[in-house]
Amino acid sequence: MKKLTASLLMVAALCMLSVSAFAAAGSALPSFETLDADQNGFISTDEAASCEGLVEDFARIDANQDGKLDQAEYAAFSDATAQKG
């Protein structure tokens, strides 16, 4: 549990930096692997919480409504976000 908490805090810090850079410079969002702190192949709502834009749209991005984002769902969100920028 301590490792997961530390990982989530690290991801949150990286995501905040990444989102700030994204907003300021039009950079890419953090990679799926960066957000998947527990490396289980999905981004949970807890992991998404570290990334403001992602958590706000989580329900919409979660196409199959299983409560987690797979790589395809995150890629679709990332592509759509890049096209807006």
CORDA-V393224 format. One record per backbone hydrogen bond with DSSP energy under -0.5 kcal/mol. CO is the residue of the C=O (numbers start at 1). NH is the residue of the N-H. E is the energy in kcal/mol with one decimal. If there is no record, write none. Layout:
# CORDA-V393224
CO_NH_E / CO_NH_E
This chain:
# CORDA-V393224
1_5_-2.5 / 2_6_-2.5 / 3_7_-2.6 / 4_8_-2.9 / 5_9_-2.3 / 6_10_-2.2 / 7_11_-2.7 / 8_12_-2.6 / 9_13_-2.3 / 10_14_-2.6 / 11_15_-3.1 / 12_16_-2.6 / 13_17_-2.1 / 14_18_-2.7 / 15_19_-3.7 / 16_20_-2.3 / 17_21_-2.4 / 18_22_-2.8 / 19_23_-2.9 / 20_24_-2.2 / 21_25_-3.0 / 21_27_-0.7 / 22_26_-2.1 / 31_35_-1.9 / 32_36_-2.2 / 35_37_-2.2 / 36_39_-1.6 / 42_44_-0.6 / 43_69_-2.5 / 44_48_-2.6 / 45_49_-1.6 / 47_50_-1.2 / 48_51_-2.4 / 48_55_-0.6 / 50_52_-0.5 / 51_54_-0.7 / 51_55_-2.5 / 52_56_-2.0 / 53_57_-1.0 / 55_58_-0.9 / 57_61_-2.6 / 58_62_-2.5 / 61_63_-2.2 / 62_65_-1.8 / 67_45_-0.5 / 69_43_-2.4 / 70_74_-2.4 / 71_75_-2.4 / 72_76_-2.2 / 73_77_-1.9 / 74_78_-3.0 / 75_79_-2.8 / 76_80_-2.3 / 77_81_-2.5 / 78_82_-2.3 / 79_83_-2.0 / 80_84_-1.4 / 81_85_-1.4
